[in-house]
Amino acid sequence: MTTLYVHEQGALVRKKDNQVLVTRQGEVLRVIPLGKLEQVIVMGRGVQVSTALLVDLIGRGIPVTLTNQRGSRHYATLTAGPSRFAGLRTQQMQAVHDPATALSLARAMIQAKLINQRFVLAATGWGAAAAAISQIDAAWQSLVGATTIDMVRGYEGSAAAAYFGAWRHSLPSPWTFAGRAFYPPPDPVNALLSFGYTMALHDIITALNITGLDMYLGVFHMVDPGRPSLALDLLEEFRPILVDRLVLDMLGTQAITREHFERPAQKIEAIYLNPVGRRIVVDRYEALMQRVVKLPTGEQTPLRRVMLLQAQALARVIRGEQERYIGFTL
């Protein structure tokens, strides 16, 4: 299955027979069979999508996500609607407001994140990795006994400080990195991380929509107008093993260079990937999401499907069909 990213400003996306055509000024940029599409991501206000195609995609259950041109902001995801999931969403609302259930879910997601951070650092061979892993282990042990979500947030924060502290001390020149920062990203490494996290968030949102969960009703991230809190919650366990590993690999192999970034004239304190850089990252990300991993059951499945399986597991816990949620770890 394929995710179609359309980032070329001035492009027209339309349907022809059973295919999706992406054209610009009469030139055909891409042709994709509708039967092979899993989702469509439209990047930028300069991309036009025909109504006929939108209706067909929504009817087929293929979500259409709208972002800004840089892919750093999610505007909306168009789907057929959640009406058939009213029961599940009612149970989800109850779970979010039940302290014990919310704590159990948040703790499980962050436990998985810390384990995956540890995995990523252990594979780097960095001199600073050992000390950071020790601090992550301490946070993980404390997390087991956390009795409030604020405590979970605190342990997650201390682990993140150690984790990205190792990045700060270990990334080679010219990749200066003072620590995780965004809104806007101040350096190329943060620009890569933010762009990668946004792509992964799109996939998480799709998985939640398919499952029927409300992406705005989260447990770890505070519920706030316009914030897809549950999607951000579920994203936590995937950040290290998807995006962080991808970024380290691209930096280490020089697949991305300083030439792939730009400073916008209207926001000179920010650094973003330029169009060529975004295309490279999208291609690498898509290849990674098709990579097959082994589940605890022994089944082998692509990484993108793992997100759906985790969303489905979360729904089973909320319905009371599964005792507890277990985050995905490598």
C-alpha positions as CSV (number, residue, x, y, z in Angstrom):
1,M,0.0,0.0,0.0
2,T,1.1,3.6,-0.8
3,T,1.0,6.9,0.9
4,L,0.8,9.7,-1.6
5,Y,2.5,13.0,-0.6
6,V,1.8,16.0,-2.8
7,H,4.0,18.9,-2.0
8,E,4.4,20.6,-5.4
9,Q,2.7,24.0,-5.2
10,G,0.5,24.5,-8.2
11,A,-0.2,20.8,-8.6
12,L,-3.7,19.4,-9.4
13,V,-4.7,16.0,-7.9
14,R,-7.6,14.4,-9.7
15,K,-9.1,11.1,-10.6
16,K,-9.0,9.4,-14.0
17,D,-10.6,6.0,-14.3
18,N,-9.3,4.1,-11.3
19,Q,-6.1,6.1,-11.0
20,V,-5.0,9.3,-9.1
21,L,-3.2,11.7,-11.4
22,V,-0.9,14.5,-10.0
23,T,-0.2,17.1,-12.7
24,R,1.3,20.6,-12.8
25,Q,1.0,22.9,-15.8
26,G,0.0,19.9,-18.0
27,E,3.0,17.7,-16.9
28,V,2.1,14.4,-15.2
29,L,4.1,14.1,-12.0
30,R,2.7,10.9,-10.6
31,V,0.1,8.2,-11.5
32,I,-1.1,5.9,-8.7
33,P,-3.8,3.2,-8.9
34,L,-6.6,4.0,-6.4
35,G,-6.5,0.4,-5.2
36,K,-2.9,0.8,-3.9
37,L,-3.6,4.0,-2.0
38,E,-3.6,3.9,1.8
39,Q,-3.7,7.7,2.5
40,V,-3.1,11.0,0.8
41,I,-1.2,13.9,2.4
42,V,-1.6,17.3,0.8
43,M,1.2,19.7,1.8
44,G,0.5,23.4,1.2
45,R,-2.3,25.7,0.1
46,G,-1.1,25.7,-3.5
47,V,-2.2,22.1,-4.1
48,Q,-5.7,21.6,-5.5
49,V,-7.6,18.3,-5.1
50,S,-10.7,17.7,-7.2
51,T,-14.1,17.1,-5.5
52,A,-14.7,14.0,-7.5
53,L,-11.4,12.5,-6.1
54,L,-12.1,13.6,-2.6
55,V,-15.6,11.9,-2.6
56,D,-14.1,8.7,-4.0
57,L,-11.2,8.6,-1.5
58,I,-13.5,9.2,1.5
59,G,-16.0,6.6,0.2
60,R,-13.1,4.1,0.0
61,G,-12.0,4.9,3.6
62,I,-8.8,6.5,2.4
63,P,-8.1,9.6,4.6
64,V,-6.9,12.9,3.2
65,T,-4.6,14.9,5.4
66,L,-4.0,18.6,4.9
67,T,-0.8,20.2,6.2
68,N,1.2,23.4,5.6
69,Q,3.8,23.4,2.9
70,R,6.6,22.4,5.2
71,G,4.6,19.6,6.7
72,S,5.2,21.0,10.2
73,R,1.5,21.8,10.9
74,H,-1.5,19.5,10.7
75,Y,-4.7,21.3,9.5
76,A,-7.2,18.5,9.2
77,T,-7.7,14.9,8.2
78,L,-10.8,14.2,6.1
79,T,-12.6,10.9,6.6
80,A,-16.1,9.5,6.3
81,G,-16.9,10.5,9.9
82,P,-16.9,8.8,13.3
83,S,-20.7,8.3,13.8
84,R,-20.5,4.4,13.8
85,F,-18.0,4.6,16.7
86,A,-20.3,6.4,19.2
87,G,-20.1,3.6,21.7
88,L,-16.3,3.4,21.7
89,R,-15.9,7.2,21.9
90,T,-18.3,7.3,24.9
91,Q,-16.1,4.7,26.6
92,Q,-13.0,6.6,25.6
93,M,-14.3,9.8,27.2
94,Q,-15.0,7.9,30.4
95,A,-11.5,6.3,30.4
96,V,-9.8,9.7,29.9
97,H,-11.6,11.0,33.0
98,D,-10.9,7.9,35.1
99,P,-7.6,8.6,36.9
100,A,-6.6,4.9,37.3
101,T,-7.3,4.1,33.6
102,A,-5.6,7.2,32.3
103,L,-2.6,6.7,34.5
104,S,-2.2,3.0,33.4
105,L,-2.4,4.0,29.7
106,A,0.0,6.9,30.0
107,R,2.5,4.9,32.0
108,A,2.5,2.1,29.5
109,M,3.1,4.4,26.5
110,I,6.0,6.2,28.2
111,Q,7.5,3.0,29.5
112,A,7.7,1.8,25.8
113,K,9.2,5.1,24.8
114,L,12.0,4.9,27.4
115,I,12.8,1.3,26.4
116,N,13.0,2.4,22.7
117,Q,15.2,5.5,23.6
118,R,17.5,3.1,25.4
119,F,17.6,0.8,22.3
120,V,18.5,3.7,20.0
121,L,21.3,5.0,22.2
122,A,22.8,1.5,22.7
123,A,23.1,1.1,18.9
124,T,25.0,4.4,18.5
125,G,28.3,3.5,20.1
126,W,28.5,7.0,21.5
127,G,30.8,7.6,24.5
128,A,28.0,9.6,26.1
129,A,25.4,6.8,25.6
130,A,26.2,4.8,28.7
131,A,25.6,7.7,31.2
132,A,22.4,8.6,29.4
133,I,21.1,5.0,29.4
134,S,21.8,4.9,33.1
135,Q,19.6,7.9,33.6
136,I,16.9,6.5,31.4
137,D,16.9,3.3,33.4
138,A,16.5,5.3,36.6
139,A,13.5,7.1,35.1
140,W,12.0,3.8,33.9
141,Q,12.3,2.3,37.3
142,S,10.7,5.3,39.0
143,L,8.0,5.4,36.3
144,V,6.7,1.9,37.4
145,G,5.7,3.4,40.7
146,A,4.2,6.7,39.4
147,T,0.9,7.4,41.0
148,T,-0.1,10.5,38.9
149,I,0.2,11.5,35.3
150,D,2.2,14.6,36.4
151,M,4.8,12.1,37.8
152,V,4.8,10.2,34.5
153,R,5.4,13.5,32.7
154,G,8.3,14.3,35.0
155,Y,10.0,11.0,34.5
156,E,9.5,11.3,30.8
157,G,11.1,14.7,30.8
158,S,14.1,13.6,32.8
159,A,14.7,10.7,30.4
160,A,14.3,13.0,27.4
161,A,16.9,15.4,28.9
162,A,19.4,12.6,29.2
163,Y,18.6,11.1,25.8
164,F,18.9,14.3,23.9
165,G,21.9,15.3,26.1
166,A,23.7,12.4,24.5
167,W,22.8,13.7,21.1
168,R,24.1,17.1,22.0
169,H,27.5,15.8,23.1
170,S,27.9,13.2,20.3
171,L,26.6,14.5,17.0
172,P,29.5,15.3,14.7
173,S,30.2,18.7,13.0
174,P,28.5,20.4,11.2
175,W,25.4,19.2,13.1
176,T,25.3,21.5,16.1
177,F,22.5,20.6,18.4
178,A,21.8,22.3,21.7
179,G,18.8,20.2,22.6
180,R,15.3,19.5,21.5
181,A,13.6,22.7,20.4
182,F,10.7,23.6,18.1
183,Y,8.1,26.3,17.3
184,P,10.2,27.0,15.2
185,P,13.1,24.6,14.9
186,P,16.4,26.6,15.3
187,D,18.8,24.1,13.7
188,P,18.8,21.4,11.0
189,V,18.7,18.5,13.4
190,N,15.6,19.9,15.1
191,A,14.1,20.6,11.7
192,L,14.6,17.0,10.7
193,L,13.1,15.7,14.0
194,S,10.1,18.0,13.7
195,F,9.4,17.1,10.1
196,G,9.8,13.4,10.9
197,Y,7.5,13.5,13.9
198,T,4.8,15.3,11.9
199,M,4.9,12.6,9.2
200,A,4.6,9.9,11.9
201,L,1.8,11.8,13.5
202,H,-0.2,11.7,10.3
203,D,0.1,7.9,10.3
204,I,-1.0,7.7,13.9
205,I,-4.0,9.9,13.2
206,T,-4.9,7.6,10.3
207,A,-4.7,4.6,12.6
208,L,-6.9,6.2,15.2
209,N,-9.5,7.2,12.6
210,I,-9.6,3.7,11.2
211,T,-10.0,2.3,14.7
212,G,-12.7,4.8,15.7
213,L,-10.9,6.5,18.6
214,D,-11.1,10.3,19.1
215,M,-7.6,11.7,18.4
216,Y,-8.3,14.7,20.6
217,L,-9.0,12.8,23.8
218,G,-5.6,11.9,25.2
219,V,-4.2,10.8,28.6
220,F,-0.6,11.8,28.7
221,H,-0.8,15.0,26.7
222,M,-3.3,17.4,28.2
223,V,-6.6,17.9,26.3
224,D,-6.5,21.3,24.7
225,P,-8.5,22.8,21.8
226,G,-7.0,21.7,18.5
227,R,-4.4,19.5,19.9
228,P,-4.6,15.8,18.8
229,S,-3.7,14.6,22.3
230,L,-4.3,10.9,21.9
231,A,-2.4,10.9,18.6
232,L,0.5,12.5,20.4
233,D,0.2,10.0,23.2
234,L,0.5,7.0,20.9
235,L,3.3,8.7,18.9
236,E,5.5,8.7,22.0
237,E,6.5,5.0,21.7
238,F,7.3,5.4,18.0
239,R,9.4,8.5,18.1
240,P,12.7,6.9,18.9
241,I,12.5,3.8,16.7
242,L,11.0,5.6,13.7
243,V,12.1,9.2,13.5
244,D,15.1,9.4,15.7
245,R,16.8,6.3,14.1
246,L,15.9,7.7,10.7
247,V,17.5,11.1,11.4
248,L,20.7,9.5,12.8
249,D,20.9,7.2,9.8
250,M,20.6,10.1,7.3
251,L,23.1,12.3,9.2
252,G,25.6,9.4,9.5
253,T,25.4,8.4,5.8
254,Q,25.3,12.1,4.6
255,A,22.0,11.4,2.9
256,I,21.1,14.9,4.2
257,T,23.5,17.8,4.1
258,R,23.4,21.5,5.1
259,E,22.4,22.3,1.5
260,H,19.0,20.7,2.1
261,F,17.9,23.4,4.6
262,E,16.7,27.0,4.2
263,R,15.8,30.0,6.4
264,P,12.5,31.6,5.4
265,A,12.9,35.4,4.9
266,Q,9.9,36.1,7.1
267,K,11.2,34.0,10.0
268,I,15.0,34.1,9.9
269,E,15.4,32.5,13.3
270,A,13.9,29.3,11.9
271,I,15.4,26.5,9.8
272,Y,13.4,24.2,7.7
273,L,14.0,21.5,5.1
274,N,13.9,22.8,1.5
275,P,11.8,21.0,-1.1
276,V,14.6,18.7,-2.1
277,G,15.3,17.9,1.5
278,R,11.7,17.1,2.2
279,R,11.5,14.8,-0.8
280,I,14.6,12.9,0.5
281,V,13.1,12.5,4.0
282,V,9.7,11.5,2.7
283,D,11.2,8.8,0.5
284,R,13.4,7.5,3.4
285,Y,10.4,7.5,5.8
286,E,8.2,5.7,3.4
287,A,10.8,3.0,2.9
288,L,11.2,2.6,6.6
289,M,7.4,2.3,7.2
290,Q,7.3,-0.6,4.7
291,R,10.0,-2.4,6.6
292,V,8.9,-5.6,8.2
293,V,9.3,-6.1,12.0
294,K,8.6,-9.1,14.2
295,L,5.8,-8.9,16.7
296,P,5.9,-10.6,20.1
297,T,3.5,-13.2,18.7
298,G,6.0,-14.1,16.0
299,E,4.0,-12.5,13.2
300,Q,6.0,-10.3,10.8
301,T,4.3,-7.1,9.6
302,P,5.2,-3.6,8.2
303,L,5.9,-0.9,10.7
304,R,3.0,1.2,9.4
305,R,0.6,-1.7,10.3
306,V,2.1,-1.8,13.8
307,M,0.6,1.7,14.4
308,L,-2.8,0.3,13.5
309,L,-2.3,-2.7,15.7
310,Q,-1.4,-0.5,18.7
311,A,-4.4,1.7,18.1
312,Q,-6.6,-1.4,18.0
313,A,-5.0,-2.6,21.2
314,L,-5.8,0.7,22.8
315,A,-9.4,0.4,21.7
316,R,-9.7,-3.1,23.2
317,V,-8.4,-1.8,26.6
318,I,-10.9,1.1,26.5
319,R,-13.8,-1.4,25.7
320,G,-12.7,-3.6,28.6
321,E,-11.8,-6.5,26.2
322,Q,-8.1,-6.4,27.1
323,E,-6.7,-6.0,30.7
324,R,-3.9,-3.6,30.0
325,Y,-2.1,-1.7,27.2
326,I,1.4,-2.8,26.2
327,G,3.5,-0.3,24.2
328,F,5.4,-1.4,21.1
329,T,9.2,-1.9,21.6
330,L,12.0,-3.2,19.6
